[in-house]
């Protein structure tokens, strides 16, 4: 978990128009946010573009943002929203990216195990059939190891006891 002092430093640097804030954001949260975006869009280049758009939005709105530490949930929500926008706009890009969007995420190991490939295909199809919010919750819980309470907090929903 990131300490509040690092979040305070990021917010201070942003308020002082210091570009080091984005470098620090990338250093602290970059891997986690990229994994989240990649888990949702399943195309590495698109996930990287989404993350760059999130950083650009933060920079452009730095003086209007009223953030307080911890900022992890805010960043997570920004990436989720950017991915949702990506899917909303996908129909306009669909013709040029049909083949690319159907590619499977590269295997973790170079294996020819047909059971592994079959299981991976089944998981991808099942994940794709989930309703959008359920799919996002699944990715958050599996990719970022977030608890249901953390996911609910990210979405600003009260947790059911």
C-alpha positions as CSV (number, residue, x, y, z in Angstrom):
1,X,0.0,0.0,0.0
2,X,1.3,3.5,-0.9
3,X,1.9,5.8,2.0
4,X,-0.1,9.0,2.4
5,X,3.2,11.0,2.2
6,X,3.9,9.8,-1.4
7,X,0.3,10.8,-2.4
8,X,0.8,14.2,-0.6
9,X,4.0,14.7,-2.6
10,X,2.3,13.9,-5.9
11,X,-0.6,16.3,-5.1
12,X,1.9,19.0,-4.0
13,X,4.0,18.6,-7.2
14,X,0.8,18.8,-9.3
15,X,-0.3,22.0,-7.6
16,X,3.1,23.5,-8.4
17,X,2.9,22.5,-12.1
18,X,5.9,20.2,-11.6
19,X,6.0,17.4,-14.3
20,X,7.8,15.2,-11.8
21,X,4.3,14.5,-10.4
22,X,3.5,12.4,-13.5
23,X,6.8,10.5,-13.2
24,X,6.0,9.7,-9.6
25,X,2.5,8.6,-10.5
26,X,3.9,6.3,-13.1
27,X,6.5,5.0,-10.8
28,X,4.1,4.2,-7.9
29,X,0.9,3.3,-9.7
30,X,1.9,2.7,-13.3
31,X,2.2,-1.1,-13.3
32,X,-1.0,-1.6,-11.3
33,X,-3.0,0.8,-13.6
34,X,-1.6,-0.7,-16.8
35,X,-2.5,-4.2,-15.5
36,X,-6.0,-3.0,-14.9
37,X,-6.4,-1.4,-18.3
38,X,-4.8,-4.4,-20.0
39,X,-7.1,-6.8,-18.2
40,X,-10.1,-4.9,-19.5
41,X,-9.1,-4.2,-23.1
42,X,-6.7,-7.1,-23.6
43,X,-4.6,-5.2,-26.2
44,X,-1.3,-3.9,-24.7
45,X,-1.0,-0.9,-27.0
46,X,-4.6,0.2,-26.3
47,X,-4.0,-0.2,-22.5
48,X,-0.9,1.9,-22.7
49,X,-2.8,4.6,-24.7
50,X,-5.6,4.6,-22.1
51,X,-3.1,5.1,-19.3
52,X,-1.4,7.9,-21.2
53,X,-4.9,9.6,-21.6
54,X,-5.5,9.3,-17.9
55,X,-2.1,10.9,-17.1
56,X,-2.9,13.7,-19.7
57,X,-6.3,14.3,-18.1
58,X,-4.8,14.5,-14.6
59,X,-2.2,17.0,-15.9
60,X,-4.8,19.1,-17.8
61,X,-7.2,19.2,-14.8
62,X,-4.5,19.5,-12.1
63,X,-5.7,22.9,-10.8
64,X,-9.4,21.9,-10.7
65,X,-8.9,18.5,-9.1
66,X,-9.8,18.4,-5.4
67,X,-8.0,15.2,-4.5
68,X,-7.0,14.0,-1.1
69,X,-4.9,11.0,-0.2
70,X,-5.2,8.1,-0.8
71,X,-5.4,8.7,-4.6
72,X,-5.3,5.0,-5.7
73,X,-9.1,4.7,-5.8
74,X,-9.4,7.9,-7.8
75,X,-6.8,6.7,-10.3
76,X,-8.4,3.3,-10.5
77,X,-11.8,4.9,-11.2
78,X,-10.2,7.1,-14.0
79,X,-8.8,4.0,-15.7
80,X,-12.1,2.1,-15.4
81,X,-14.0,5.1,-16.9
82,X,-11.4,5.4,-19.7
83,X,-11.8,1.7,-20.5
84,X,-15.6,2.0,-20.5
85,X,-15.2,5.0,-23.0
86,X,-12.9,2.8,-25.0
87,X,-15.6,0.1,-25.3
88,X,-18.3,2.7,-26.0
89,X,-16.2,4.1,-28.9
90,X,-15.1,0.6,-30.1
91,X,-17.8,0.4,-32.8
92,X,-16.2,3.3,-34.7
93,X,-12.8,1.5,-34.6
94,X,-14.1,-2.0,-35.1
95,X,-13.7,-2.2,-38.8
96,X,-10.0,-1.4,-38.7
97,X,-9.2,-3.5,-35.7
98,X,-11.4,-6.6,-36.0
99,X,-8.5,-9.0,-36.2
100,X,-6.4,-7.2,-33.6
101,X,-9.2,-7.1,-31.0
102,X,-9.7,-10.8,-31.3
103,X,-6.2,-11.7,-30.5
104,X,-5.6,-13.6,-27.3
105,X,-3.5,-12.3,-24.5
106,X,0.0,-13.8,-24.9
107,X,0.5,-16.9,-22.8
108,X,2.6,-16.6,-19.7
109,X,4.8,-19.5,-20.8
110,X,5.6,-20.9,-24.2
111,X,3.6,-24.1,-23.8
112,X,1.8,-26.3,-26.3
113,X,-0.4,-27.7,-23.6
114,X,-3.8,-27.9,-25.3
115,X,-5.7,-27.9,-22.0
116,X,-4.1,-24.7,-21.0
117,X,-5.0,-23.0,-24.3
118,X,-8.6,-24.4,-24.1
119,X,-9.0,-23.2,-20.5
120,X,-7.6,-19.8,-21.4
121,X,-10.1,-19.5,-24.3
122,X,-13.0,-20.6,-22.1
123,X,-12.0,-18.0,-19.4
124,X,-11.8,-15.2,-22.0
125,X,-15.2,-16.1,-23.5
126,X,-16.8,-16.4,-20.0
127,X,-15.2,-13.1,-18.9
128,X,-16.5,-11.4,-22.1
129,X,-20.1,-12.6,-21.4
130,X,-20.1,-11.0,-18.0
131,X,-22.1,-7.7,-17.6
132,X,-19.6,-4.8,-17.8
133,X,-19.6,-3.9,-14.1
134,X,-19.3,-7.5,-13.1
135,X,-16.4,-7.9,-15.5
136,X,-14.7,-4.8,-14.1
137,X,-15.2,-6.1,-10.5
138,X,-13.7,-9.5,-11.5
139,X,-10.7,-7.8,-13.1
140,X,-10.2,-5.6,-10.1
141,X,-10.4,-8.5,-7.7
142,X,-8.1,-10.8,-9.7
143,X,-5.6,-8.4,-11.3
144,X,-5.2,-5.9,-8.5
145,X,-6.2,-8.2,-5.6
146,X,-8.8,-5.6,-4.4
147,X,-11.3,-6.7,-1.9
148,X,-15.0,-6.2,-2.5
149,X,-15.0,-3.4,0.0
150,X,-12.2,-1.6,-1.9
151,X,-14.1,-2.1,-5.2
152,X,-17.2,-0.7,-3.7
153,X,-15.3,2.2,-2.3
154,X,-13.8,2.8,-5.7
155,X,-17.2,3.0,-7.2
156,X,-18.6,5.0,-4.2
157,X,-21.1,2.3,-3.5
158,X,-22.0,1.5,0.1
159,X,-20.9,-2.0,1.0
160,X,-23.5,-4.5,2.0
161,X,-22.9,-6.2,5.3
